[in-house]
Amino acid sequence: MTESKQTQINLGEYNKPQEQSKAVGIGKISGSIINIKNFHINRGRPSQFTPKEKIGEDGMTDYFLIDTVESFMVNDQKVSSFFVTPSIVKQIQRVPNYQSELESGKVFGPCKVGQKKSSKTNANYWCLLFPGEEGF
């Protein structure tokens, strides 16, 4: 007869608060040249500015973040993680296999944080500008 040995795993060891990176809006580094090393989506509580249609049944919304090779002093803190807009998300997602490219250690850049004017609404929107583009 084989004796089975039970091993317990203490879930409390894995349920500790994770250190959250400090992130700020991409507009805080307007005009800066950056190189993107990571792109991820976090779910969190919506802000007062979150459109109602972006809030899920769980009461949460998606936040899109990039991590940059460079660090910037913003509000007296060193920051290298930034909330980005849907237009910047679309720019990143144009790269085929963007997630596996970043995971393999590749960096997207150099690019410059800037704004363009929408041809549809005439409003300014945040985007990434690339070498050779107007405003870079």
Accessible surface in RSA format (square Angstrom, percent):
REM  Atomic radii and reference values for relative SASA: ProtOr
REM  Chains: A
REM  Algorithm: Lee & Richards
REM  Probe-radius: 1.40
REM  Slices: 20
REM RES _ NUM      All-atoms   Total-Side   Main-Chain    Non-polar    All polar
REM                ABS   REL    ABS   REL    ABS   REL    ABS   REL    ABS   REL
RES MET A   1   244.55 126.6 154.24 102.1  90.31 215.0 132.23 112.4 112.32 148.8
RES THR A   2   129.17  91.9 103.19 104.6  25.98  61.9  72.88  97.9  56.28  85.1
RES GLU A   3   162.01  93.0 133.53 101.0  28.49  67.8  54.58 105.6 107.44  87.7
RES SER A   4   108.77  91.9  80.23 107.1  28.54  65.7  50.22 106.9  58.55  82.0
RES LYS A   5   187.70  91.6 154.92  95.1  32.79  78.1 102.86  92.6  84.84  90.4
RES GLN A   6   166.37  93.0 138.97 101.6  27.39  65.2  47.36 100.8 119.00  90.3
RES THR A   7   115.56  82.2  86.74  87.9  28.83  68.7  66.76  89.7  48.80  73.8
RES GLN A   8   168.50  94.2 139.61 102.0  28.88  68.8  45.41  96.7 123.09  93.4
RES ILE A   9   125.56  71.4 100.05  74.5  25.50  61.5 102.96  74.1  22.60  61.3
RES ASN A  10    94.31  65.0  80.23  77.5  14.07  33.9  33.25  80.0  61.06  59.0
RES LEU A  11   135.01  75.2 130.84  93.6   4.17  10.5 130.89  91.9   4.11  11.1
RES GLY A  12    42.53  52.4   0.00   N/A  42.53  52.4  31.44  86.3  11.09  24.8
RES GLU A  13   103.25  59.3  87.52  66.2  15.72  37.4  29.79  57.6  73.45  60.0
RES TYR A  14   166.93  77.9 134.48  76.5  32.45  84.4  95.08  71.5  71.85  88.6
RES ASN A  15   124.50  85.9 103.44 100.0  21.06  50.7  15.14  36.4 109.35 105.7
RES LYS A  16   124.73  60.9 113.15  69.4  11.58  27.6  78.97  71.1  45.76  48.7
RES PRO A  17   133.93  97.6 101.47  92.5  32.46 118.0 114.00  94.1  19.93 123.9
RES GLN A  18   158.47  88.6 137.04 100.2  21.43  51.0  45.76  97.4 112.71  85.5
RES GLU A  19   172.58  99.1 134.91 102.1  37.67  89.7  57.22 110.7 115.36  94.2
RES GLN A  20   153.56  85.9 133.55  97.6  20.01  47.6  41.08  87.4 112.48  85.3
RES SER A  21    77.38  65.4  48.67  65.0  28.71  66.1  44.74  95.3  32.63  45.7
RES LYS A  22   122.46  59.7 108.90  66.8  13.56  32.3  66.94  60.3  55.52  59.1
RES ALA A  23    23.62  21.7   2.65   4.1  20.97  47.7   2.65   3.7  20.97  55.5
RES VAL A  24    26.89  17.7  22.72  20.6   4.17  10.1  26.89  23.4   0.00   0.0
RES GLY A  25    33.58  41.4   0.00   N/A  33.58  41.4  25.74  70.6   7.84  17.6
RES ILE A  26     3.40   1.9   2.66   2.0   0.73   1.8   2.66   1.9   0.73   2.0
RES GLY A  27    28.28  34.9   0.00   N/A  28.28  34.9  12.81  35.2  15.47  34.7
RES LYS A  28   125.51  61.2  94.33  57.9  31.18  74.2  51.51  46.4  74.00  78.8
RES ILE A  29     8.18   4.7   3.79   2.8   4.39  10.6   8.18   5.9   0.00   0.0
RES SER A  30    65.98  55.8  40.83  54.5  25.15  57.9  17.84  38.0  48.14  67.4
RES GLY A  31    38.53  47.5   0.00   N/A  38.53  47.5  23.29  63.9  15.24  34.1
RES SER A  32    27.42  23.2  19.59  26.1   7.83  18.0   9.96  21.2  17.46  24.5
RES ILE A  33    77.96  44.4  67.68  50.4  10.28  24.8  67.68  48.7  10.28  27.9
RES ILE A  34     0.00   0.0   0.00   0.0   0.00   0.0   0.00   0.0   0.00   0.0
RES ASN A  35    36.29  25.0  36.29  35.1   0.00   0.0   3.96   9.5  32.33  31.2
RES ILE A  36     0.60   0.3   0.60   0.5   0.00   0.0   0.60   0.4   0.00   0.0
RES LYS A  37   102.04  49.8  91.99  56.4  10.05  23.9  42.53  38.3  59.52  63.4
RES ASN A  38    53.20  36.7  53.20  51.4   0.00   0.0   8.27  19.9  44.94  43.4
RES PHE A  39     2.54   1.3   2.26   1.4   0.28   0.7   2.26   1.4   0.28   0.8
RES HIS A  40    51.94  28.4  46.81  32.5   5.13  13.1  44.40  45.8   7.54   8.8
RES ILE A  41    87.13  49.6  60.02  44.7  27.12  65.4  60.02  43.2  27.12  73.6
RES ASN A  42    73.66  50.8  69.52  67.2   4.14  10.0  19.00  45.7  54.66  52.8
RES ARG A  43   117.18  49.2  87.56  44.6  29.62  70.5  58.10  79.4  59.09  35.8
RES GLY A  44    16.23  20.0   0.00   N/A  16.23  20.0  16.23  44.5   0.00   0.0
RES ARG A  45   199.07  83.6 185.88  94.8  13.19  31.4  59.61  81.5 139.46  84.5
RES PRO A  46    40.99  29.9  20.95  19.1  20.03  72.8  20.95  17.3  20.03 124.5
RES SER A  47    57.91  48.9  40.46  54.0  17.46  40.2  42.22  89.9  15.69  22.0
RES GLN A  48   157.22  87.9 110.81  81.0  46.41 110.5  50.16 106.8 107.06  81.2
RES PHE A  49   164.24  82.2 138.92  86.0  25.32  65.9 145.36  88.1  18.88  54.0
RES THR A  50    23.76  16.9   9.53   9.7  14.23  33.9   8.85  11.9  14.91  22.5
RES PRO A  51    66.19  48.2  54.51  49.7  11.68  42.4  66.19  54.6   0.00   0.0
RES LYS A  52   171.60  83.7 160.14  98.3  11.46  27.3 109.27  98.4  62.33  66.4
RES GLU A  53   144.15  82.8 106.32  80.4  37.83  90.1  66.97 129.5  77.18  63.0
RES LYS A  54   121.50  59.3 108.41  66.5  13.09  31.2  58.94  53.0  62.57  66.6
RES ILE A  55    57.61  32.8  37.82  28.2  19.80  47.7  38.31  27.6  19.31  52.4
RES GLY A  56    30.11  37.1   0.00   N/A  30.11  37.1  23.46  64.4   6.65  14.9
RES GLU A  57   194.99 111.9 148.85 112.6  46.14 109.9  71.17 137.7 123.82 101.1
RES ASP A  58    92.74  65.0  54.63  54.4  38.11  90.1  50.35 118.5  42.39  42.3
RES GLY A  59    35.63  43.9   0.00   N/A  35.63  43.9  27.52  75.5   8.11  18.2
RES MET A  60    65.47  33.9  65.47  43.3   0.00   0.0  58.04  49.3   7.43   9.8
RES THR A  61     6.27   4.5   6.27   6.4   0.00   0.0   1.74   2.3   4.53   6.8
RES ASP A  62    64.32  45.1  50.01  49.8  14.31  33.8   6.80  16.0  57.52  57.4
RES TYR A  63    60.76  28.4  58.86  33.5   1.90   4.9  55.20  41.5   5.56   6.8
RES PHE A  64    50.90  25.5  48.42  30.0   2.48   6.5  48.42  29.4   2.48   7.1
RES LEU A  65     6.19   3.4   6.19   4.4   0.00   0.0   6.19   4.3   0.00   0.0
RES ILE A  66     0.00   0.0   0.00   0.0   0.00   0.0   0.00   0.0   0.00   0.0
RES ASP A  67    24.67  17.3  24.67  24.6   0.00   0.0   5.23  12.3  19.44  19.4
RES THR A  68     0.40   0.3   0.00   0.0   0.40   0.9   0.00   0.0   0.40   0.6
RES VAL A  69    83.02  54.6  61.43  55.6  21.59  52.0  62.07  53.9  20.95  56.8
RES GLU A  70    47.58  27.3  40.72  30.8   6.86  16.3  40.16  77.7   7.42   6.1
RES SER A  71    54.03  45.7  26.26  35.0  27.77  64.0   6.07  12.9  47.96  67.2
RES PHE A  72    40.14  20.1  35.30  21.9   4.84  12.6  40.14  24.3   0.00   0.0
RES MET A  73   135.23  70.0 104.55  69.2  30.68  73.1  94.98  80.8  40.25  53.3
RES VAL A  74    12.52   8.2   7.49   6.8   5.03  12.1  11.44   9.9   1.08   2.9
RES ASN A  75   112.78  77.8  80.67  78.0  32.11  77.3  37.12  89.3  75.66  73.1
RES ASP A  76   137.15  96.1 111.83 111.3  25.32  59.9  28.98  68.2 108.17 107.9
RES GLN A  77    79.12  44.2  74.89  54.7   4.23  10.1  23.30  49.6  55.82  42.3
RES LYS A  78   154.37  75.3 128.08  78.6  26.29  62.6  71.13  64.0  83.24  88.7
RES VAL A  79     2.19   1.4   0.30   0.3   1.88   4.5   2.19   1.9   0.00   0.0
RES SER A  80    37.97  32.1  34.12  45.5   3.85   8.9   2.59   5.5  35.39  49.6
RES SER A  81     3.79   3.2   3.79   5.1   0.00   0.0   3.79   8.1   0.00   0.0
RES PHE A  82     0.00   0.0   0.00   0.0   0.00   0.0   0.00   0.0   0.00   0.0
RES PHE A  83    77.09  38.6  74.89  46.4   2.20   5.7  75.07  45.5   2.02   5.8
RES VAL A  84    13.14   8.6   0.00   0.0  13.14  31.7   2.06   1.8  11.08  30.0
RES THR A  85    40.16  28.6  37.29  37.8   2.87   6.8  40.16  53.9   0.00   0.0
RES PRO A  86    82.37  60.0  80.74  73.6   1.62   5.9  81.99  67.7   0.37   2.3
RES SER A  87    29.35  24.8  23.64  31.6   5.71  13.2  24.42  52.0   4.93   6.9
RES ILE A  88     0.00   0.0   0.00   0.0   0.00   0.0   0.00   0.0   0.00   0.0
RES VAL A  89    10.15   6.7  10.15   9.2   0.00   0.0  10.15   8.8   0.00   0.0
RES LYS A  90   131.55  64.2 128.30  78.7   3.25   7.7  74.21  66.8  57.34  61.1
RES GLN A  91    26.96  15.1  17.66  12.9   9.30  22.1   8.15  17.4  18.81  14.3
RES ILE A  92     4.21   2.4   1.64   1.2   2.58   6.2   4.20   3.0   0.01   0.0
RES GLN A  93    78.65  44.0  58.96  43.1  19.69  46.9  16.06  34.2  62.60  47.5
RES ARG A  94   173.52  72.9 144.94  73.9  28.58  68.0  67.41  92.1 106.10  64.3
RES VAL A  95    51.48  33.9  48.44  43.9   3.04   7.3  50.56  43.9   0.92   2.5
RES PRO A  96   104.77  76.4  91.62  83.5  13.15  47.8 103.17  85.2   1.61  10.0
RES ASN A  97   110.66  76.3  90.35  87.3  20.31  48.9  18.20  43.8  92.47  89.4
RES TYR A  98    49.53  23.1  49.50  28.2   0.03   0.1  25.12  18.9  24.41  30.1
RES GLN A  99    66.89  37.4  66.41  48.5   0.47   1.1  44.40  94.5  22.49  17.1
RES SER A 100    62.68  53.0  56.43  75.3   6.25  14.4  45.92  97.8  16.76  23.5
RES GLU A 101    46.71  26.8  45.14  34.1   1.57   3.7   9.52  18.4  37.19  30.4
RES LEU A 102     9.44   5.3   2.12   1.5   7.32  18.4   2.28   1.6   7.16  19.3
RES GLU A 103   134.72  77.3  96.49  73.0  38.23  91.0  48.12  93.1  86.59  70.7
RES SER A 104    81.66  69.0  38.49  51.4  43.16  99.4  50.60 107.8  31.06  43.5
RES GLY A 105    58.72  72.4   0.00   N/A  58.72  72.4  36.20  99.3  22.53  50.5
RES LYS A 106   118.62  57.9 111.53  68.4   7.09  16.9  76.67  69.0  41.95  44.7
RES VAL A 107    67.12  44.2  42.03  38.1  25.09  60.5  42.03  36.5  25.09  68.1
RES PHE A 108    32.72  16.4  28.92  17.9   3.79   9.9  32.72  19.8   0.00   0.0
RES GLY A 109    40.14  49.5   0.00   N/A  40.14  49.5   3.08   8.4  37.06  83.0
RES PRO A 110    63.73  46.4  62.22  56.7   1.51   5.5  62.22  51.4   1.51   9.4
RES CYS A 111     0.91   0.7   0.91   1.0   0.00   0.0   0.00   0.0   0.91   1.0
RES LYS A 112    49.06  23.9  49.06  30.1   0.00   0.0  11.16  10.0  37.91  40.4
RES VAL A 113     0.74   0.5   0.00   0.0   0.74   1.8   0.00   0.0   0.74   2.0
RES GLY A 114     8.19  10.1   0.00   N/A   8.19  10.1   8.19  22.5   0.00   0.0
RES GLN A 115    79.56  44.5  52.80  38.6  26.76  63.7  12.80  27.2  66.76  50.6
RES LYS A 116    75.67  36.9  68.19  41.8   7.48  17.8  45.10  40.6  30.57  32.6
RES LYS A 117   124.54  60.8 100.35  61.6  24.19  57.6  67.82  61.0  56.72  60.4
RES SER A 118    23.95  20.2  19.84  26.5   4.11   9.5  13.08  27.9  10.87  15.2
RES SER A 119   120.96 102.2  76.17 101.7  44.79 103.2  57.86 123.2  63.10  88.4
RES LYS A 120   193.17  94.2 154.46  94.8  38.72  92.2 104.52  94.1  88.65  94.4
RES THR A 121    99.28  70.6  70.54  71.5  28.74  68.5  73.52  98.7  25.77  39.0
RES ASN A 122   104.05  71.8  95.20  92.0   8.85  21.3  26.04  62.7  78.00  75.4
RES ALA A 123    54.91  50.5  46.26  71.4   8.65  19.7  54.67  77.0   0.24   0.6
RES ASN A 124    88.39  61.0  61.22  59.2  27.17  65.4   9.58  23.1  78.81  76.2
RES TYR A 125    82.11  38.3  76.77  43.7   5.34  13.9  53.27  40.0  28.84  35.6
RES TRP A 126    65.66  26.4  64.33  31.1   1.34   3.1  43.35  23.1  22.31  36.2
RES CYS A 127     3.10   2.3   3.10   3.5   0.00   0.0   3.10   7.9   0.00   0.0
RES LEU A 128     3.52   2.0   3.52   2.5   0.00   0.0   3.52   2.5   0.00   0.0
RES LEU A 129     9.03   5.0   9.03   6.5   0.00   0.0   9.03   6.3   0.00   0.0
RES PHE A 130    79.94  40.0  79.94  49.5   0.00   0.0  79.94  48.5   0.00   0.0
RES PRO A 131    79.49  57.9  57.50  52.4  21.99  79.9  58.22  48.1  21.27 132.2
RES GLY A 132    87.49 107.9   0.00   N/A  87.49 107.9  44.43 121.9  43.07  96.5
RES GLU A 133    57.82  33.2  45.88  34.7  11.94  28.4  37.89  73.3  19.93  16.3
RES GLU A 134   168.79  96.9 143.46 108.5  25.33  60.3  67.37 130.3 101.43  82.8
RES GLY A 135    48.38  59.7   0.00   N/A  48.38  59.7  33.32  91.4  15.06  33.7
RES PHE A 136    78.96  39.5  37.74  23.4  41.23 107.3  42.07  25.5  36.89 105.6
END  Absolute sums over single chains surface
CHAIN  1 A    10309.0       7978.9       2330.1       5423.6       4885.4
END  Absolute sums over all chains
TOTAL         10309.0       7978.9       2330.1       5423.6       4885.4
